[in-house]
Amino acid sequence: MKISIDVIPERAGHLEVVEIPACDRRTLPGVVSQRACLLYGARWMLAAIRDAVHLIHGPVGCAYYSGTVRKKNYTVFSTALGEKEIVFGAGQKLEDAIREAVSLRPRSSAVLVYTTCAVGLIGEDVEAICKRASASLGLPVVPVNCPGFGGVSQGKGHDVAAAALLEHFIGRGPAGPPLENSVNILGEFDVQGDLKEIEQLLQRLGLNIICAVSGRATVENMARAHRAGLNIVHCGRTGRWLAREMEERFGIPWRKVSFFGLAETAAALQAIAAFFNRPGEAAWVEKEAEAARQRALPYLRRLAGRRVALFFGASRMGSMARAFGELGMEVVLCGSQFGCQEDYTESRRCLGRGTPMIDDAHQRELEEFLHRCRPDLLVGGTRERFMAHKMGIPFLVFPQETSPYAGFNGFVNLAREVAALVGAPVWRLGNSGFMREEGEEMVARHVRYMERGINENERSSL
């Protein structure tokens, strides 16, 4: 397939049709990226720990930014740093804030202190302050070192959060043999009830979840997590590193699976059943998959042959591409804001050669792609929603905002909601001549803009 988007020369390697795109690089200066920062990545992973105090050490805007994760609102505390503290130091203010936050949440089992860009720049010894506070209060006070400039994207924030969990919480309980029929789920965020769907399927296999990082993690169940018989990694970007470290430290084996789509869900359950030596479970898994396919059939008929573009976070790319393939849709673009080498390699295996893959695309590139290729659906984060709507293209938010997409029931939900979006009468307006002409003019303006930029660069290099 011909590459359908022009990218500025410095980003040429970030769009690939055959190989995997360049990734894990800093965003080009001057380009408005769709990425988020380390603090956001750390909050994405730690927000759901409900028995801990979450204290944002930085300006109050960072706390406001951190209060909503995956469409859920969480209580966060802030040191609300101002000019005075940034110039003269904020150590005493942090100690006071930790004590005040614990007094307001006296039943908390730990305190998580997130550092921001301002704190990173003034070089404060947050770790020493947390140690003093921990000794004084008698509970873990843990620094999460996640200033926004510390990495190229929110992916690094996931790594920082995982390291904090492993160092201070996971396996802190008494040692002992593996608990019977027990698993952990790593990299599952319980978006709109996904975790409940997965848990019901695992219960059919006779398994219990000790800890779900980060959908249902507490200080108590993380302390027992080292006694699980198996770690199930759902999101590779957030769970793979933790699984490898837990295997090395506690000897827990792990399996990377996906619960999105019929084939992936069935394969996941069969792999887990095989690990626990339960070969007799294959029959009901196949039966459930077929039953879900029959329930989704009316929607699949409406979606056959439709084109979909995917642009969201990292590890879901490959599994969601398979799921949309099961809906009968053709994936015409697959990309991520912060995918790593492993994510893109897995996605390329799913997609094969010929489908464009793009890393860290910005709005201009996505606009151009939509105008040229006119997919029937764009799937992405909320940042891309209004761009798609203005261009008359149906848009699906992912991670989703309505119902679970995981498991067999989740596949039926996905099929129903995609069919409703694509078939909505309002999108007929998007095929009007007026919108096509407007789109062609927008692409033409972009080409002129690109040419002007290249010429200016050439002149400046002389």
C-alpha positions in Angstrom: 0.0 0.0 0.0 1.2 3.5 -0.9 2.2 5.7 2.1 -0.8 8.0 2.4 0.6 10.7 4.7 3.3 13.2 4.1 5.4 13.7 7.2 8.0 16.4 7.9 11.5 15.2 7.0 12.7 14.9 10.6 9.9 12.4 11.3 10.3 10.2 8.2 11.2 7.1 10.2 8.1 7.4 12.4 5.8 6.3 9.6 6.4 2.8 8.2 4.5 0.6 5.8 6.6 -2.5 5.9 8.9 -2.4 9.0 8.2 -1.0 12.5 8.3 2.7 12.9 11.0 4.6 14.9 9.8 5.0 18.5 10.9 5.9 22.0 12.3 9.2 20.7 11.7 12.7 22.0 9.0 14.6 20.2 10.3 17.0 17.6 10.5 20.5 19.0 7.8 22.7 17.7 5.4 19.8 17.0 2.3 19.6 19.1 2.4 16.0 20.2 -0.5 13.9 21.3 1.6 12.4 24.1 1.3 12.9 27.9 4.0 13.3 30.5 5.6 11.0 33.1 3.3 12.2 35.9 0.3 11.2 33.8 1.8 7.8 33.1 2.5 7.2 36.8 -1.0 8.3 37.8 -2.4 6.0 35.1 -0.8 3.1 36.9 -1.2 4.1 40.6 -4.4 6.0 40.7 -6.6 3.0 41.6 -4.7 2.1 44.8 -7.6 3.2 47.0 -6.0 2.8 50.5 -3.1 5.2 49.9 -2.9 8.9 50.1 -1.9 10.4 46.7 0.0 13.7 47.1 1.2 15.7 44.1 4.3 17.6 45.1 4.3 20.6 42.7 2.1 23.5 41.4 -1.6 23.1 41.9 -2.2 22.7 38.2 -0.4 19.4 38.2 -2.8 18.1 40.9 -5.8 19.3 38.9 -4.3 17.5 35.8 -3.8 14.3 37.9 -7.3 14.1 39.5 -9.0 12.4 36.5 -7.7 9.1 35.2 -9.5 6.8 32.8 -12.6 9.0 33.1 -12.7 8.4 36.9 -12.3 11.2 39.5 -9.8 10.5 42.3 -9.0 12.5 45.4 -5.5 13.9 45.3 -3.7 16.2 47.7 -1.2 18.9 46.6 1.6 20.9 48.1 0.5 23.7 45.7 4.0 25.1 45.3 4.3 28.8 44.4 7.2 31.1 43.5 8.4 31.4 47.1 8.8 27.6 47.6 10.4 27.1 44.2 13.0 29.8 45.0 13.7 29.0 48.7 12.8 25.3 48.9 9.7 23.3 49.6 11.0 20.6 52.0 9.2 21.8 55.1 6.0 22.4 53.1 6.1 18.8 51.8 6.6 17.4 55.4 3.6 19.5 56.6 1.5 18.4 53.7 2.2 14.7 54.3 1.1 15.0 57.9 -2.0 17.0 57.1 -3.0 14.6 54.3 -2.7 11.6 56.7 -4.6 13.4 59.4 -7.5 13.9 56.9 -7.3 10.2 55.7 -6.3 8.4 59.0 -7.2 4.9 57.7 -4.7 5.1 54.8 -2.1 2.4 54.6 0.6 4.4 52.7 1.4 7.8 51.1 2.5 8.2 47.5 4.4 11.4 46.8 4.5 12.3 43.1 7.3 14.7 42.1 6.7 17.1 39.2 8.8 19.2 36.9 9.1 22.1 39.4 10.4 19.8 42.1 12.8 18.1 39.7 14.3 21.4 38.6 15.0 22.7 42.1 16.6 19.3 43.0 14.9 18.7 46.3 15.8 15.5 48.2 12.3 14.2 48.3 13.4 10.7 49.2 15.0 11.8 52.4 11.9 13.8 53.4 9.7 10.7 52.7 12.0 8.5 54.9 11.7 11.0 57.8 7.9 11.2 57.4 7.7 7.4 57.1 9.6 6.9 60.4 7.5 9.6 62.1 4.1 8.3 60.9 4.8 4.6 61.0 3.6 3.8 57.5 5.2 3.7 54.0 5.8 7.2 52.5 7.0 6.4 49.0 8.4 8.9 46.5 7.3 8.4 42.9 10.0 10.2 40.8 8.1 11.3 37.8 8.9 14.9 36.7 7.5 15.4 33.2 10.9 16.1 31.6 12.3 12.8 32.8 11.4 10.8 29.7 10.0 11.0 26.2 6.4 10.0 27.0 4.0 8.7 29.6 5.5 5.2 29.0 8.4 6.1 31.3 5.9 7.0 34.0 4.5 3.5 33.9 8.0 2.2 34.4 8.7 4.5 37.4 5.3 3.5 39.0 6.0 -0.2 38.5 9.5 0.2 40.1 7.9 2.0 43.1 5.4 -0.8 43.6 8.0 -3.5 43.4 10.4 -1.8 45.7 7.9 -0.8 48.4 4.7 -2.9 48.2 4.7 -6.1 46.2 5.8 -9.1 48.3 6.1 -7.3 51.6 3.8 -9.9 53.3 5.0 -13.1 55.0 6.8 -15.6 52.7 5.0 -18.9 51.9 4.2 -21.3 49.2 2.0 -20.2 46.2 -1.7 -19.8 47.1 -3.8 -22.5 45.4 -5.5 -21.4 42.1 -4.3 -17.8 42.5 -3.2 -15.3 39.9 -2.3 -11.7 39.6 -3.3 -9.5 36.6 -0.7 -7.0 35.6 -1.6 -4.1 33.3 -5.4 -4.3 33.6 -7.0 -1.0 34.4 -10.7 -1.9 34.8 -12.0 0.5 32.2 -15.8 0.5 32.3 -15.9 -2.9 34.0 -13.3 -4.8 31.9 -11.8 -6.4 35.0 -15.2 -7.8 36.1 -15.6 -9.5 32.7 -12.1 -11.0 33.0 -12.7 -12.1 36.6 -15.9 -13.9 35.7 -14.0 -15.9 33.0 -11.2 -16.8 35.3 -13.7 -17.9 38.0 -15.1 -20.3 35.4 -11.6 -21.8 35.4 -11.7 -22.0 39.2 -9.1 -19.2 39.7 -9.0 -16.3 42.1 -7.3 -12.9 41.5 -5.0 -11.8 44.4 -4.1 -8.4 42.9 -4.9 -6.5 39.7 -2.3 -3.9 39.0 -3.7 -1.4 38.6 -7.4 -1.9 38.4 -8.0 -3.3 41.9 -4.7 -3.0 43.9 -4.5 -2.2 47.6 -1.5 -2.1 49.9 -2.7 -5.3 51.5 -3.2 -7.4 48.4 0.0 -6.2 46.8 1.8 -7.5 49.9 0.4 -11.0 49.1 1.0 -10.8 45.4 4.3 -12.7 45.6 2.3 -15.8 46.4 0.4 -16.1 43.2 0.8 -19.1 41.0 0.8 -17.1 37.8 1.1 -13.5 36.6 -1.3 -12.7 33.7 0.0 -9.7 31.7 -2.8 -7.9 29.9 -1.1 -4.6 28.9 2.4 -5.4 27.9 3.7 -1.8 28.2 2.7 -1.6 31.9 2.9 -5.2 33.0 5.7 -6.9 31.1 8.6 -5.3 33.1 6.9 -6.0 36.4 6.2 -9.6 35.4 9.8 -10.2 34.5 11.0 -8.7 37.8 8.5 -10.7 39.8 9.6 -13.9 38.0 13.3 -13.2 38.9 12.6 -12.1 42.5 9.8 -14.5 43.5 9.9 -17.2 40.8 6.3 -16.5 39.5 5.9 -17.5 35.9 3.9 -15.2 33.6 1.9 -15.3 30.4 1.2 -12.3 28.1 -2.4 -12.6 26.8 -5.2 -10.4 25.6 -8.9 -10.5 26.4 -10.0 -8.3 23.5 -11.7 -10.1 20.6 -13.1 -13.6 20.4 -9.9 -15.4 19.2 -7.6 -13.6 21.7 -10.0 -14.2 24.6 -10.3 -17.9 23.8 -6.5 -18.3 23.3 -5.9 -16.5 26.6 -8.3 -18.8 28.6 -6.9 -21.9 26.9 -3.3 -20.9 27.7 -4.2 -20.2 31.4 -6.1 -23.4 31.6 -3.2 -25.3 30.2 -0.9 -23.7 32.7 -3.1 -24.9 35.6 -3.4 -28.4 33.9 -7.1 -28.1 33.0 -7.5 -29.4 29.5 -11.2 -30.1 29.9 -12.0 -26.4 29.8 -11.4 -26.0 26.1 -14.9 -27.1 25.2 -16.8 -24.4 27.1 -14.3 -21.8 25.9 -15.1 -22.6 22.3 -18.8 -22.8 23.1 -18.8 -19.3 24.7 -16.8 -17.9 21.8 -19.3 -19.2 19.3 -22.3 -18.0 21.3 -20.8 -14.5 21.4 -20.1 -14.6 17.7 -23.8 -15.4 17.1 -24.9 -12.6 19.3 -22.7 -10.2 17.4 -23.7 -11.5 14.0 -26.3 -8.8 13.2 -23.7 -6.1 13.8 -21.0 -7.9 11.9 -23.2 -7.8 8.7 -23.3 -4.0 8.9 -19.5 -3.7 9.4 -18.2 -6.1 6.8 -15.7 -4.3 4.5 -15.6 -1.0 6.5 -12.3 0.7 7.1 -10.9 1.7 10.5 -7.9 3.7 11.7 -6.5 3.0 15.1 -4.5 5.5 17.1 -4.2 5.0 20.9 -1.8 3.7 23.6 0.9 1.2 22.9 0.1 -2.4 23.8 -3.5 -2.5 22.8 -2.7 -1.9 19.1 -2.1 -5.5 18.1 -4.9 -7.1 20.0 -7.4 -4.4 19.0 -6.4 -4.7 15.4 -7.3 -8.4 15.6 -10.6 -7.6 17.3 -11.5 -5.1 14.5 -10.5 -7.7 12.0 -13.0 -10.1 13.6 -15.6 -7.4 13.1 -14.9 -7.7 9.4 -13.2 -4.3 9.2 -10.0 -3.4 7.4 -7.4 -1.7 9.5 -5.9 1.1 7.3 -3.7 2.7 9.9 -2.3 1.7 13.2 -0.4 4.0 15.5 0.3 5.0 19.1 1.4 8.0 21.1 4.1 6.2 23.0 4.5 2.6 21.7 7.8 0.9 22.2 9.8 -1.6 20.1 7.9 -4.6 21.5 4.5 -3.1 21.0 5.1 -2.2 17.3 6.7 -5.6 16.6 3.7 -7.4 18.0 1.3 -5.1 16.1 3.3 -5.7 12.8 2.9 -9.4 13.3 -0.9 -8.9 13.6 -1.2 -6.5 10.7 1.3 -8.0 8.3 3.2 -5.8 5.8 1.4 -3.1 3.9 -0.6 -1.4 6.6 0.9 2.0 7.7 2.1 2.2 11.3 2.8 5.6 12.8 4.5 6.6 16.0 3.8 9.9 17.9 1.6 11.3 15.2 0.4 14.9 15.6 -2.9 16.4 14.6 -1.7 17.7 11.3 -0.6 14.2 10.1 -3.8 12.6 11.4 -5.9 15.3 9.6 -4.1 14.7 6.4 -4.6 10.9 6.6 -8.3 11.3 7.3 -8.8 13.6 4.4 -6.9 11.4 2.0 -8.1 7.9 3.1 -11.5 8.7 4.6 -11.8 5.7 6.9 -15.3 4.7 8.1 -14.2 5.0 11.7 -11.3 6.5 13.7 -10.5 5.0 17.1 -8.4 7.0 19.5 -8.2 9.1 22.7 -10.3 12.1 23.5 -7.8 14.4 21.9 -8.7 13.1 18.4 -12.4 13.1 19.0 -13.4 16.6 17.8 -11.0 16.6 14.9 -12.8 13.5 13.6 -16.2 14.9 14.2 -15.4 18.1 12.4 -14.4 16.1 9.4 -17.5 14.1 9.4 -15.9 10.8 10.4 -17.4 8.5 13.2 -15.1 8.3 16.2 -14.8 5.7 19.0 -13.0 6.6 22.2 -10.6 4.0 23.4 -10.1 3.3 26.2 -13.8 3.2 26.1 -16.4 5.3 27.9 -19.5 3.2 27.8 -19.3 -0.6 28.5 -16.6 -3.3 28.9 -14.9 -4.4 25.7 -13.0 -7.3 27.4 -14.0 -10.9 27.2 -16.8 -12.5 25.1 -19.5 -10.1 26.3 -17.1 -7.2 25.6 -16.8 -8.2 22.0 -20.5 -8.1 21.5 -20.5 -4.6 23.2 -17.8 -3.5 20.8 -19.6 -4.8 17.8 -22.9 -3.2 18.8 -21.4 0.2 19.6 -19.2 0.3 16.4 -22.2 -0.6 14.2 -24.3 2.2 15.8 -21.5 4.7 15.3 -20.7 3.8 11.7 -24.4 3.6 10.8 -25.6 6.8 12.4 -27.5 8.9 9.8 -25.6 12.1 10.8 -22.5 10.9 9.1 -24.1 11.1 5.7 -23.4 14.8 5.9 -19.7 13.9 5.9 -20.0 12.6 2.4 -21.3 15.9 1.0 -19.5 17.6 -1.8 -19.0 20.7 0.5 -17.0 18.7 3.1 -14.9 16.9 0.4 -13.9 20.2 -1.2 -13.1 21.7 2.2 -10.9 18.7 3.0 -9.1 18.9 -0.3 -8.4 22.6 0.4 -7.1 21.7 3.9 -4.6 19.2 2.4 -3.5 21.8 -0.2 -2.9 24.3 2.6 -0.9 21.7 4.4 1.3 21.0 1.4 2.0 24.7 0.9 2.9 24.9 4.6 5.2 22.0 4.4 7.0 23.4 1.3 7.4 26.7 3.0 8.9 25.1 6.0 11.4 23.0 4.0 12.5 26.0 2.0 13.0 28.0 5.2 15.1 25.2 6.6 17.2 25.0 3.5 17.9 28.7 3.6 18.8 28.7 7.3 21.3 25.8 6.7 23.2 27.8 4.0 
